[in-house]
């Protein structure tokens, strides 16, 4: 599904991007990539008061209301009110040639939009996280999975940010066996142009007297993760500095502020603008923190976080958990380190004994990877082509020309394909 081209018979496609937060940098990144490929973009979504509060999209958009992280009751009520907004703006949403829905809430809205439009608009369903509510044993979790399974019947292409999401959830728990696509959380192409030279710069020498500097960038979440960093800072005072950049989400603010005030090697640098500030942040650190202990039995174990791509682009190795998807990836490629539990002892020993030579060798391997491994819009172009193939296949199935066997469009297309970790953990399904 090319959005534009050099021939008159290629029609510009209008993509309706449904997002849970119009200020979210990943949604903005998707929008910029689609516009860069020649698509006409319309955005429909909510706001979450986390960061980028003053952001206004550069493309036409429709605001449906405000939601809160983790507040599913409030999100459901806002979702119901959003139906009225959609009904009153039918002319806006009927322009869509393609719907791009980012999470299950938006996928349900996509079904409503298809109904209001009176036609089966090709629909992409993107999933960046598998939240605990989706993998639990409760009646609510079973109901959420049932709703998602219904929505999946109407999906043209499932888009995932990690192959582990397919292996352990969509295939294993939801029985999904149709077209899927791996779209990793890479940096936008604009960063490649603006900061390419920085990927080869030398390590910073001004580290305020500390041997190593570890950065945690993005959404600061997971109390267990933060508590681990505090214990490390206590044991490594005078040797290792830990810097936080971003906004607090599921971390107790009072405990966070008390720890930062008490420990001189625990520093909070506040929110930042992504991707504008990334080059400056990563220029002054040695490691990127990629250990997520918030949901260790599922989402944290399966995801490939944004900071893996951000840090990798700027030549900063990641610290990850062994047996997790990102931990397996950095170890298999020799571009970072992973650690087994107990993480505190493993990390203290590592940060106390790592030599400059061993660090330089691991960083050299990271810098040898092409910039396209961590940034660029090529995957989005391939995604649109995969959608076109999936739609043609569904048309052939409906016409009786093909049997409904599983499609093969889900083959990952990244420059370096993440392989299965060998971890066969799957949560029990009621």
N, C-alpha and C positions, 0 to 999 in steps of 0.2 A: 504494500500500500504506500507507494511513493506519494509524499505530500505535494511535491512540486517537481517540475522538470522543464526541459527545454522544448517540449512539443506542446502544441496547442490543445491536444486531446487529453492531457494530464490535468485533472481538476484539482485545485487546491482543496485539501481536506480540512474540515473544521473539527477540531478535537475538543470535546467538553471534558475538562479535567476536574474531577470531583475530589476534594481534599478535606481532611479533618481540620486543617489549619492553613489558611492562605498565607500566613507569615512564615511557615516552616521552610527552612532552607532547602530541604530535599524536594518539596513541592515546587519551589521556585526553580530549582535545578531542572526538574522534569519540564517545566514550562519553557524555560530558556532553550532546552535541547529541541523541543518540538517546534518552536518558532524558528530556531536555527536551521531546521530541516525543511522549512517552507510551509509548515502547517499554520492554519489560522486557529488561534487558541482562545477559548472561552473558559474561564475558571468559575467554579461554583463550590462554595465551602463555608467553613466555620472559622472562628478565631479562638485561639487558646492564649490567654494572657501569660506567656512565658518569656518571650524575647521578641525583638523586631516589632515592638508594639506600634511603631509609627509607619511600618511598611505598607505601601500601597502597590498592588501589582501593576505592571506596565501594560497589561492586556485587559480587555473587558472582563469584569467579574461580577458575581452575584453573591452577596453575603447572606448566609442562612441563619446566623446566630452565633452564640458563644458557648463553648463547652469547656469541661475541666478534665484533666488527666485522671483516669481511674474512677471517675464518678459516673458509673454506668446508668444509674437512675436518672441523673440530670441529662446525660447524653441522649437517653431514650426520649425524654420529654422534649428536648430541643429538636430531636430528629422528627418527632411528630409535628411540631410547629413548622418545621422546614417544609413539610408537605404543602402547607398553605402558601408559602412563599413561591414554591415551584409552580403551583397551580396558577398563581397570579402572574407568573412570568413565563407562560408557556411559549410565547413567541421567541424568547431568548434561548430556551433549551432545545426547541425544535430545530434549530440550525445545525445540530450536531450530526456529523457523519460517523464519528467514533466517540465512544464514551470511555474514559480512562478513570477507573474508580480506585482510590487509594485507601483501603481497609474495608471491613465488612459493612460498617455503617453506610459508607458511600456506595457500596455495591447494592445495598437494598434501595438506596435512592436511585441508582441507575435503573433498577427494574421499574420504579415508578415513572422515571423519565421516559423509558421506552413505551410504557403504557400511555402516558400523556401525548407522546409523539405519534402514537398509532402505528409504530413500525419496529421491527427487531433491529435496532441499531447495534452494529458490532461493538462488543464490550470487552475491555481489558480489566482484569482484577489484579491489583498489585498488593502484595503483602510484605511488610518490612519486619514484622514481629509476630510471634505466636504468644499471645497473652495467657496467663494462668487460667482465666475463665474458659478458654477454648479446650483445655486438656484435662479439666477436672472430672470428678465422678458425680458431682451434684446434679440435681434436676435442671438447674439453670444452665450448667455447662452442656448437658445433653441437648437442651433446647437450642442453645447457641450453635452447636455443631449441626443440628438438624436444619436450622435456618440457613447456615452457610452451605450445607449440601444442596439445598434447594437452589440457592443463588448460583452455585457452581454449574448447574445444568444449563444456565443461560450465559455462561462465560465463553467468549470466543478464544481468549488466551489468558492463562494464569501466569503472572509475572512475579518472580521471587528474587529476593536479594541474597539468598543462600541456598545451595542445593540440599542442605540438611533439612530445610523446611519441607521439601518434597518427600525425602526419604522417610522422615520420622513422623510427619503429620499428614500432609495432603494425600500421599499414597497409602500410608499405613493406617491412618485413622479415618480419613474422609473418603477413601476409595477412589480418588481422582486418578484417571488414567488417560486424559486427553492432552492437548497441546499446552506446553509450558515453556517459559523462557527465563533464563538467568540474567537479571539486570542488577549488577553489583552497584554498591554505593560509591561510585567513583566521583572524583571532583569534576566540575564543569570544564569544558574546553577552554574557557576564558582564563582559568588558572594556569593551564599549560602554556598559554601565550605569555602571560604576565610574569610568571615565576620560574620558567624552565631553568634559567641559569642558577637558581638557588639550590637545585638538587645536587649540584656538584661542589657546593661550598664546604669549607673545612669545618670541623667541629668547633664550637665556641670555646674560647680560652678564658673568657671572663665569666666564671660560674660562682662568683662570690665566695671563693675558697672551698667549695664543695667538690668532691671527687666526681659525683654523678648528679644529674638533674633529671627527674622523672616528671612528665607532664600528663595530667588527666584533662582532656579537652572534650567539650560538648555538654550533653545533659548529664549532670552529676547525680547519679541515681544508685540506689541500693545501699541500705544502712550497713549491711555486712561488708560490702566493698569498702566503704569509707572507714569503718572501724578497723579493717585490716591495714589500710594505709596509715592510720593514726598509730597503730602499734609498731609499724615499720619505722615511722618517723621518730618514735620514742627510742627505739633500739639503735637507730642509725644517726642520731644527732651528731652534727659536726662533720658527717661524711656524705650524706645523701640529702638533697632537697627535693621536696614534692610540691609541685605547683598545680593549682586548679585554675582552669579557664572555662567559663561557661555559666550555666544557671543550675540551681538546686532543684531537684524534682522530688524523689522519694528518699531524701536524706533530711534528718531532723535539723532544722536551721540553728536552734540554740546549741545543740551539741557540736555542730560544725563550727560555729563562731567561737565557742569556748576553746576548742582544740586549736584553731588557728591562732588565737590570742596566746595560748600557752606554749606552743611549740614554734621556735624561730625557723625551723626547717620545713614548716607546713605553711604554704603561702597561697592566698586566694587573690587572683588578679582580676576577678570580676567577669562580666559578660563580654563577648566580643562579636564582631561582625564576620560571618562566614560567607564567602571564602576570603574576604578582603584581608583579614588579620592573620591568616594562617601562616604565611611566610615568616612574619615577625615572630610568632609564637614558637614555631618549630626550629627557627634558627638558633634558639638559645637553650635547647634541651638535648639530652642524650638518648632518652627512652620515651616511648609513648605507652601509657598504661592502657591495656586492653583486657584486663581481668574483670569480668562482670559476674558478681555472685548474687545477683538479685533473684534470678529464677534458674537455679543451677540444674534442675532436672529437665528443663525443656528450652525455653527461649534463649537464655544466656548460653546454653551449651551449643545451640544450633546456629546462632546468628554470625554474620561477618560485619563487625561494626564499622561505622564511617571512619573512625580514627585509624583503622588499619590502612585505608586508602590515603587519608590525609598525611599521616606520618610517613608512609611508604613513598609518597611523591616527593617529600622533602628530605628523604634519606635518613629517617629516624626509625630504628628498629623497635618493634613492639615487645612488650612483656605480656604473655598470655597464659591461660590455664591449660594444662595438658589434658587431652581427651575431649576438649572443646573444638569446634570447627575451626576457629581462628588459630588456636594453638597448634593444631595439626598442620594448618597451612603454612605458618611461619617456620615450623620445624622442617617440614618436607622440602621447603625451598631454601632453607638455611638463611633466612632473612630476619630472624628474631629468636626469642627464647620462650619456652613454655615450662610451667612448673607444676609439680604434683602437690597435693595436700600432704601435710599441713603447709599452706602457702607461706605463712609468716616465716617459718624456719628456712624454707627453701629460698625465699627471696633475700633474707638477711645474709645467708651464706653466699648467694650469687653476687649480690652487690658489694660484699666485703672482699671477695676473692677474684672477681673478673679482672683480667689484665687488659691493658690498652691494646695489645696485639690481637687478642681474641675479639675484642669489640670492633677493631678496625676491619678484621676479616669479615665479620658478619655484616657490617655496614657496606663493605665493598660489594658483596653479593647483592645487596639491596639496590645499590646505585647502578648496578649492571642491568637491572630490569628496565625495559623501555617505559617511558612516561605513560604510554597508552595502557599499561597495566593498572594505573591508578587514576587516570584522568582521561576525559574525552567524551565525545558524543557518538562514537561509532556504534556502540551497543544499542543506542536508541534507534538508529537507522535500521539495524538488523532486527530490532523488535518489531518495527512497523512492517518489515518484510515478512516476519514470522506470522504476524496477524493476518496479512493477506493470504499466506499459504493456508492458515487454519480456516479462514473463511471459505476459500475455494474448496477445501476438503469437506467442510460441512455442507456446502452446496452439492457436492458430488454424492455425499451420503444421502442427502434428502432426495436426490434424483435417482437413487438406487444404483449409481455407477460404482460405489465403493462400499465395502462392509465397514461397520463402525469399530474397527480395531484401533488400539491406542496410537495416537499420532506421535511422530518422532521429531516434532518441531522444538521439543524441549531440550535438545542438546545444548549445553552451555556453550556460549560463543566468546567468552572472555579471552584475552590474550594469553593468560596462563590459567587454565581451567582448574578450579578447586576440585580435588578428588575426595571421595568418601573417606572419613576419618578412621573407619574401622570400629568406631564406637557404636554398638548396637542397642543403645538404650532407647526404649520406647515406653511411654507411660501407659499404665493399664487403662483399657477402655471398657466402660461399663457395658 
